[in-house]
Amino acid sequence: MVYRVCVVGAGIIGVSTAVNILESIPNVEVTILAEKFSPDTTSSGIGGLWLPYLAKNTPQESIYKWGKTTWDHMMAILRSPYADEAGIHLKPIYDLFDVELDKDPFWKDIPLSYRRCNQQELDSLFPGYVSGFFFMTLFCLCRLYIPWLMKRYQARGGKVLKQSLSSLSEIADLYDVIVMCTGLGSHHLLGDKEVYPIRGELVKVKSSWTIATSAEKDGVLQSYLLPGIDHVFCGGLAQVDNWNEQSDPKDVQGVLEKCAQLVPSIKNAKVISSWAGLRPGRSSIRLEKENLRIETTIKKVVHNYGHGGSGATLHWGCAQDAAQLVMQSIQELNRSKL
């Protein structure tokens, strides 16, 4: 028997989950259903570096597990002929703080060449910051990576359906298992009031040879710079409960001013574009299965959403676990038919 699985959502979480379901479970027909596809999703606009961020109360052991699996997955791509096509690159980064840190991050042994910054580095490059880390991390350019994954998905027979949903009752009778990778949309579709927007503003400027940098002050991310070949993405906003998806000139100016404090050459850089996106915040990442009543039907549903600013960092590990939950749901359906 062929089981029909619908993955709702086509961001980095949805597409990676669909790929894992299709590649790990026999006798399934998988459909990605979404209102927006790349390059129009929030995921497609993100900077996409490997660095756990805004995952709030998600257990550290889960973040470590999902993060390590995702790191290994992206490293395998980096060492393949498809790295450029998939948008996977390895770059050094400084992670800076205005207070002395008493311990290293729990994920420190996952990236390459992790070490603490020495005083000479801080004084020479980043005056005003008293501690920091240096490591080699992976960058995932999602506007390339998601279409690359989608090609892999469709090459195995995965289906795609562009559709706007106002209720799960619209698809409840069409699929055996529904996988919710709806990010911020879970607030409305599932009535999950723990889901909230964390608005960010990403400014692309003309620049080169800039060091990748992330900096915190007073426990809050102030700025980050993610360099490309001939441009730099500047960011740092994390506005909770702001639903505005339009770029704001005041926010753009604020981002550039903070980034210029960190890397002064940004002050005179030409702005190429700006973009606002809403990260799907939640008290903790929701990755679980349930038997959900949808009107008069009890439906097998798997949830995989609420990743905050860690979607690119955790996506493959979460996708693998979500696929396992889909497998368990199908096994339960099999047993119910006996």
ZAMARGU-4260 file (C-alpha; in steps of 0.2 Angstrom, whole numbers, plus 5000, padded with zeros to 4 digits):
<rodrens>
0) 5000/5000/5000 | 5006/5018/4996 | 5004/5030/5010 | 5000/5049/5005 | 5011/5061/5015
5) 5008/5080/5014 | 5022/5092/5020 | 5014/5109/5023 | 5027/5123/5020 | 5041/5125/5008
10) 5055/5134/5018 | 5071/5125/5022 | 5062/5115/5036 | 5048/5109/5024 | 5059/5105/5009
15) 5072/5096/5019 | 5059/5086/5029 | 5051/5081/5012 | 5067/5075/5005 | 5071/5064/5021
20) 5053/5057/5021 | 5055/5052/5002 | 5072/5045/5004 | 5070/5035/5020 | 5052/5028/5019
25) 5047/5015/5007 | 5030/5016/4998 | 5026/5034/5001 | 5019/5048/4990 | 5025/5065/4996
30) 5018/5081/4991 | 5024/5098/4997 | 5010/5110/4999 | 5013/5129/5001 | 5007/5146/4996
35) 5025/5152/4993 | 5040/5143/4986 | 5058/5149/4984 | 5063/5162/4981 | 5048/5170/4990
40) 5049/5161/5007 | 5057/5168/5022 | 5070/5155/5022 | 5076/5160/5005 | 5081/5177/5011
45) 5091/5172/5027 | 5110/5173/5029 | 5111/5155/5033 | 5126/5152/5044 | 5128/5138/5055
50) 5126/5145/5073 | 5113/5141/5085 | 5102/5157/5088 | 5085/5161/5095 | 5080/5143/5099
55) 5075/5149/5117 | 5070/5135/5128 | 5074/5120/5117 | 5085/5108/5127 | 5103/5110/5123
60) 5105/5091/5120 | 5092/5092/5106 | 5100/5108/5098 | 5117/5099/5099 | 5110/5083/5091
65) 5101/5092/5077 | 5115/5104/5075 | 5129/5090/5073 | 5118/5081/5061 | 5115/5096/5050
70) 5134/5101/5051 | 5139/5083/5045 | 5126/5084/5031 | 5132/5101/5025 | 5151/5096/5026
75) 5147/5081/5015 | 5140/5093/5002 | 5155/5105/5004 | 5166/5090/5000 | 5156/5085/4985
80) 5155/5092/4967 | 5139/5101/4971 | 5145/5113/4984 | 5143/5129/4973 | 5127/5124/4966
85) 5120/5120/4983 | 5127/5136/4990 | 5137/5128/5004 | 5154/5137/5009 | 5166/5137/5024
90) 5171/5153/5031 | 5179/5160/5047 | 5169/5170/5059 | 5171/5180/5075 | 5157/5179/5089
95) 5160/5194/5101 | 5153/5199/5118 | 5154/5215/5129 | 5156/5204/5145 | 5168/5191/5150
100) 5161/5174/5147 | 5164/5161/5161 | 5162/5146/5149 | 5162/5140/5131 | 5146/5137/5121
105) 5139/5119/5123 | 5141/5117/5104 | 5160/5122/5103 | 5166/5105/5097 | 5155/5104/5081
110) 5162/5118/5070 | 5181/5118/5065 | 5195/5127/5073 | 5185/5134/5088 | 5195/5144/5100
115) 5193/5159/5112 | 5199/5176/5105 | 5215/5183/5113 | 5217/5201/5119 | 5227/5206/5105
120) 5214/5202/5092 | 5200/5210/5102 | 5210/5226/5105 | 5216/5227/5087 | 5200/5222/5078
125) 5185/5225/5089 | 5189/5238/5103 | 5175/5238/5116 | 5172/5219/5116 | 5180/5210/5130
130) 5178/5192/5125 | 5174/5181/5110 | 5176/5165/5100 | 5184/5162/5083 | 5179/5147/5073
135) 5176/5140/5055 | 5158/5139/5051 | 5147/5133/5036 | 5137/5146/5027 | 5121/5140/5018
140) 5115/5152/5005 | 5097/5147/5005 | 5092/5155/4989 | 5103/5142/4981 | 5101/5128/4993
145) 5082/5126/4994 | 5080/5125/4975 | 5095/5112/4975 | 5086/5102/4988 | 5069/5104/4978
150) 5078/5097/4962 | 5084/5082/4973 | 5066/5080/4979 | 5057/5080/4962 | 5070/5069/4954
155) 5064/5055/4966 | 5046/5059/4961 | 5041/5071/4975 | 5026/5082/4971 | 5023/5100/4973
160) 5006/5109/4975 | 5005/5128/4976 | 4990/5132/4987 | 4984/5143/5001 | 4977/5134/5016
165) 4965/5143/5029 | 4961/5126/5038 | 4968/5109/5038 | 4950/5102/5035 | 4954/5107/5017
170) 4966/5093/5015 | 4962/5081/5029 | 4954/5068/5018 | 4967/5068/5005 | 4982/5062/5015
175) 4986/5049/5027 | 4999/5059/5037 | 5001/5078/5037 | 5018/5086/5042 | 5017/5104/5048
180) 5032/5114/5043 | 5023/5130/5043 | 5034/5141/5054 | 5025/5157/5058 | 5009/5150/5049
185) 5007/5138/5063 | 5000/5153/5074 | 4985/5154/5062 | 4983/5136/5055 | 4985/5127/5071
190) 4980/5140/5083 | 4998/5139/5092 | 4999/5155/5102 | 5016/5150/5107 | 5022/5155/5090
195) 5027/5173/5087 | 5037/5183/5074 | 5055/5189/5077 | 5057/5202/5064 | 5074/5204/5056
200) 5081/5216/5043 | 5095/5211/5031 | 5104/5224/5021 | 5115/5219/5007 | 5130/5231/5003
205) 5144/5232/4991 | 5160/5227/5000 | 5173/5214/4999 | 5186/5206/5011 | 5175/5209/5026
210) 5177/5197/5041 | 5161/5187/5046 | 5156/5194/5063 | 5142/5192/5075 | 5142/5204/5091
215) 5131/5204/5107 | 5129/5219/5119 | 5120/5218/5135 | 5115/5200/5131 | 5107/5205/5114
220) 5113/5203/5097 | 5118/5220/5090 | 5125/5216/5073 | 5132/5203/5061 | 5141/5204/5045
225) 5140/5189/5032 | 5152/5192/5018 | 5149/5185/5000 | 5161/5187/4985 | 5158/5205/4981
230) 5145/5210/4994 | 5141/5209/5013 | 5124/5205/5022 | 5122/5216/5037 | 5109/5212/5050
235) 5106/5211/5069 | 5088/5215/5072 | 5077/5203/5082 | 5060/5212/5085 | 5048/5201/5094
240) 5030/5202/5090 | 5033/5213/5075 | 5023/5207/5060 | 5029/5220/5048 | 5036/5211/5032
245) 5041/5227/5024 | 5058/5234/5024 | 5059/5250/5035 | 5072/5264/5031 | 5075/5268/5049
250) 5079/5250/5053 | 5090/5249/5038 | 5100/5264/5044 | 5101/5257/5062 | 5108/5240/5056
255) 5121/5249/5045 | 5126/5261/5060 | 5128/5246/5072 | 5138/5236/5059 | 5149/5251/5055
260) 5153/5252/5073 | 5160/5234/5072 | 5168/5235/5054 | 5170/5254/5050 | 5172/5251/5031
265) 5154/5247/5030 | 5150/5266/5034 | 5153/5271/5016 | 5147/5255/5007 | 5134/5256/4994
270) 5117/5248/4999 | 5112/5236/4985 | 5096/5230/4993 | 5086/5228/5010 | 5074/5214/5015
275) 5064/5211/5030 | 5059/5193/5036 | 5050/5186/5051 | 5058/5172/5060 | 5046/5159/5068
280) 5049/5161/5086 | 5042/5149/5099 | 5045/5144/5117 | 5054/5129/5111 | 5055/5120/5094
285) 5040/5109/5091 | 5045/5092/5084 | 5032/5079/5089 | 5018/5068/5082 | 5000/5068/5087
290) 4983/5062/5083 | 4974/5078/5079 | 4955/5080/5077 | 4951/5089/5062 | 4932/5092/5062
295) 4926/5074/5062 | 4942/5065/5057 | 4957/5060/5068 | 4972/5063/5058 | 4991/5058/5060
300) 5000/5074/5061 | 5019/5077/5063 | 5025/5095/5069 | 5042/5102/5064 | 5042/5121/5067
305) 5047/5135/5078 | 5065/5136/5074 | 5068/5154/5078 | 5085/5160/5070 | 5091/5142/5069
310) 5083/5135/5054 | 5098/5133/5043 | 5108/5127/5058 | 5096/5113/5064 | 5086/5109/5048
315) 5093/5092/5043 | 5094/5085/5060 | 5076/5090/5063 | 5071/5084/5046 | 5078/5066/5050
320) 5068/5065/5066 | 5052/5071/5058 | 5054/5058/5045 | 5056/5045/5059 | 5040/5051/5066
325) 5031/5050/5050 | 5037/5032/5049 | 5030/5028/5066 | 5014/5036/5061 | 5013/5025/5046
330) 5017/5010/5056 | 5003/5014/5068 | 4991/5016/5053 | 4997/4998/5047 | 4993/4991/5064
335) 4976/4999/5065 | 4971/4990/5049 | 4975/4973/5056
</rodrens>
